[in-house]
């Protein structure tokens, strides 16, 4: 009986955990955000570059208000890279629940960086981030370059 | 009991934090271009003056410096070549300097000590500029990919001239062609 009560308590406590979901706005088979960029130019915020973040919080986790973003270094199969700092984000759309957020484009960092802040309200929060790849150098070899964007709420 | 534990695990999985999304950008487009600059990194005027020399002398003046901005994103090896398309001549006097009088060398400078800061092979030794292409710089096998933040390879070249002993006085001019090729 004690075990059952403990388990129920555990489940209740876990219920207090927040749920974060990050995915491309335009879902595809392998769930990878994909877009093209021209050398000497870049990519500016079309729909296929958008990321959808969903956050659900309740209970004790309402105190977790800061949303952090972090990107990995770029990689290509040939061991090449794109310049860091050229990949940027901007909030295109948000529901209630976001208290503080920048209005302009912000560069992704390879360090965990506070991006925006949530308020005290419970419920479902949705945020759509646009993507801009500011500049692809003219001598960048063709090919697919990959990175990973991590979202942390704390 | 099992159901409760399963529920707990399920909720635990749902609560994963941080979450991540993978991003892939497909870089497209071709670049294969040569831009000439003077020693001050301004666009080259299209002409340079090697100054005045006495017969039998040789000089590589600073006014003979050209920087070749080589830009290729093919990922393949490329070559910078130099050839003389018009001989150094004084048409008014009907005089022509012999082929091989015009010289070139990869520039040795503080910015480019022995050309070692370039990833490929710079020919630093002087060579004659002939009426057929001669290689002055070879990129790496991958076309210098990744060098200079992918902005291209800037190859400093110094042109000079060697005047034969018995060459009459005159105002000699000619034409040189720089080519980027794979």
Boltz contact constraints between the chains, C-beta under 6 A:
constraints:
  - contact:
      token1: [A, 7]
      token2: [B, 4]
      max_distance: 6.0
  - contact:
      token1: [A, 10]
      token2: [B, 8]
      max_distance: 6.0
  - contact:
      token1: [A, 11]
      token2: [B, 7]
      max_distance: 6.0
  - contact:
      token1: [A, 11]
      token2: [B, 8]
      max_distance: 6.0
  - contact:
      token1: [A, 14]
      token2: [B, 8]
      max_distance: 6.0
  - contact:
      token1: [A, 14]
      token2: [B, 11]
      max_distance: 6.0
  - contact:
      token1: [A, 14]
      token2: [B, 12]
      max_distance: 6.0
  - contact:
      token1: [A, 17]
      token2: [B, 15]
      max_distance: 6.0
  - contact:
      token1: [A, 19]
      token2: [B, 14]
      max_distance: 6.0
  - contact:
      token1: [A, 19]
      token2: [B, 15]
      max_distance: 6.0
  - contact:
      token1: [A, 20]
      token2: [B, 17]
      max_distance: 6.0
  - contact:
      token1: [A, 20]
      token2: [B, 19]
      max_distance: 6.0
  - contact:
      token1: [A, 22]
      token2: [B, 19]
      max_distance: 6.0
  - contact:
      token1: [A, 22]
      token2: [B, 21]
      max_distance: 6.0
  - contact:
      token1: [A, 23]
      token2: [B, 21]
      max_distance: 6.0
  - contact:
      token1: [A, 32]
      token2: [B, 22]
      max_distance: 6.0
  - contact:
      token1: [A, 32]
      token2: [B, 24]
      max_distance: 6.0
  - contact:
      token1: [A, 33]
      token2: [B, 21]
      max_distance: 6.0
  - contact:
      token1: [A, 33]
      token2: [B, 23]
      max_distance: 6.0
  - contact:
      token1: [A, 34]
      token2: [B, 24]
      max_distance: 6.0
  - contact:
      token1: [A, 35]
      token2: [B, 25]
      max_distance: 6.0
  - contact:
      token1: [A, 36]
      token2: [B, 26]
      max_distance: 6.0
  - contact:
      token1: [A, 36]
      token2: [B, 28]
      max_distance: 6.0
  - contact:
      token1: [A, 37]
      token2: [B, 25]
      max_distance: 6.0
  - contact:
      token1: [A, 37]
      token2: [B, 27]
      max_distance: 6.0
  - contact:
      token1: [A, 38]
      token2: [B, 28]
      max_distance: 6.0
  - contact:
      token1: [A, 38]
      token2: [B, 29]
      max_distance: 6.0
  - contact:
      token1: [A, 39]
      token2: [B, 29]
      max_distance: 6.0
  - contact:
      token1: [A, 39]
      token2: [B, 31]
      max_distance: 6.0
  - contact:
      token1: [A, 39]
      token2: [B, 73]
      max_distance: 6.0
  - contact:
      token1: [A, 51]
      token2: [B, 21]
      max_distance: 6.0
  - contact:
      token1: [A, 80]
      token2: [B, 145]
      max_distance: 6.0
  - contact:
      token1: [A, 80]
      token2: [B, 146]
      max_distance: 6.0
  - contact:
      token1: [A, 136]
      token2: [B, 27]
      max_distance: 6.0
  - contact:
      token1: [A, 137]
      token2: [B, 150]
      max_distance: 6.0
  - contact:
      token1: [A, 137]
      token2: [B, 151]
      max_distance: 6.0
  - contact:
      token1: [A, 138]
      token2: [B, 31]
      max_distance: 6.0
  - contact:
      token1: [A, 138]
      token2: [B, 71]
      max_distance: 6.0
  - contact:
      token1: [A, 139]
      token2: [B, 31]
      max_distance: 6.0
  - contact:
      token1: [A, 139]
      token2: [B, 71]
      max_distance: 6.0
  - contact:
      token1: [A, 139]
      token2: [B, 73]
      max_distance: 6.0
  - contact:
      token1: [A, 139]
      token2: [B, 150]
      max_distance: 6.0
  - contact:
      token1: [A, 139]
      token2: [B, 152]
      max_distance: 6.0
  - contact:
      token1: [A, 140]
      token2: [B, 27]
      max_distance: 6.0
  - contact:
      token1: [A, 140]
      token2: [B, 73]
      max_distance: 6.0
  - contact:
      token1: [A, 140]
      token2: [B, 150]
      max_distance: 6.0
  - contact:
      token1: [A, 141]
      token2: [B, 73]
      max_distance: 6.0
  - contact:
      token1: [A, 141]
      token2: [B, 75]
      max_distance: 6.0
  - contact:
      token1: [A, 141]
      token2: [B, 145]
      max_distance: 6.0
  - contact:
      token1: [A, 142]
      token2: [B, 27]
      max_distance: 6.0
  - contact:
      token1: [A, 142]
      token2: [B, 28]
      max_distance: 6.0
  - contact:
      token1: [A, 144]
      token2: [B, 24]
      max_distance: 6.0
  - contact:
      token1: [A, 144]
      token2: [B, 26]
      max_distance: 6.0
  - contact:
      token1: [A, 145]
      token2: [B, 25]
      max_distance: 6.0
  - contact:
      token1: [A, 146]
      token2: [B, 24]
      max_distance: 6.0
  - contact:
      token1: [A, 147]
      token2: [B, 23]
      max_distance: 6.0
  - contact:
      token1: [A, 148]
      token2: [B, 20]
      max_distance: 6.0
  - contact:
      token1: [A, 148]
      token2: [B, 22]
      max_distance: 6.0
  - contact:
      token1: [A, 149]
      token2: [B, 21]
      max_distance: 6.0
  - contact:
      token1: [A, 149]
      token2: [B, 23]
      max_distance: 6.0
  - contact:
      token1: [A, 150]
      token2: [B, 18]
      max_distance: 6.0
  - contact:
      token1: [A, 150]
      token2: [B, 20]
      max_distance: 6.0
  - contact:
      token1: [A, 151]
      token2: [B, 18]
      max_distance: 6.0
  - contact:
      token1: [A, 151]
      token2: [B, 19]
      max_distance: 6.0
  - contact:
      token1: [A, 152]
      token2: [B, 18]
      max_distance: 6.0
  - contact:
      token1: [A, 153]
      token2: [B, 17]
      max_distance: 6.0
